């Protein structure tokens, strides 16, 4: 089973920058996107009849938004953290026979950290939500989680310490989530690999010099670890300020 996650930073723009080419080439079983930045009816993706499409649009135009395209028909679908209430379109959950899949676009604390308190409160609710799902069946979480967890996960950790996405508080929440029974799939396979990132700012020459951050993840319930085959980051794929991340695994039918 092949899963892909990509923050496209505006799906309509990404479609004009090679999205279809990558989508067809990668041929994922499940393909998750974040930051679609559109409303219902503003795009009609021709992905083939084998894909079911699920969308969560933000109420604010041109903002946030998530979608999942899947060859595997889910048992159920819901949106947001609580009672399908998610005005920013940040999350979709699909239930399958042997696992839950959660596609998430975590809130940004903002450059001046004015949204840090909200971000931390959201993280606590998000963790509780995942743990509740995990009590029922294993969970796969993917998306732009807007945090570089360790110093190895960004190019300039010392100068960025305390900045949005690298505050001690945000990193602590990720540590707490992983400590509650989840695995960072990329670090599971490559605990010491450096200079592999998934996001670069649009400042000149930043991506060419690989001054990036790894803030896009596939996390899984720890008991799914035996089902994991590999995790990759497609740093060479353009079209967004993020690149796609991938997870390969066997169908976790025996992980209860």
Protein Blocks (a to p, Z undefined) as FASTA:
>chain_A
ZZddddeepaklmmmnopmmmmmmnopabdcdehklpaehiaccdebjkbccdddddfbg
highiddddfbdcfbdcedjbooiafkopaccdddfkbccdddddddebjnlpmmmmmmm
mmmmmmmmmmmmmmmmccddedjehiafblmlpfblmlmgoiahiafklmmmmmmmmmno
pacfklmmmmmbghiafbdcfbehklmnopacdfbdcdddfklmmmpmbdcddfkbghia
bdcdddddddfkklZZ
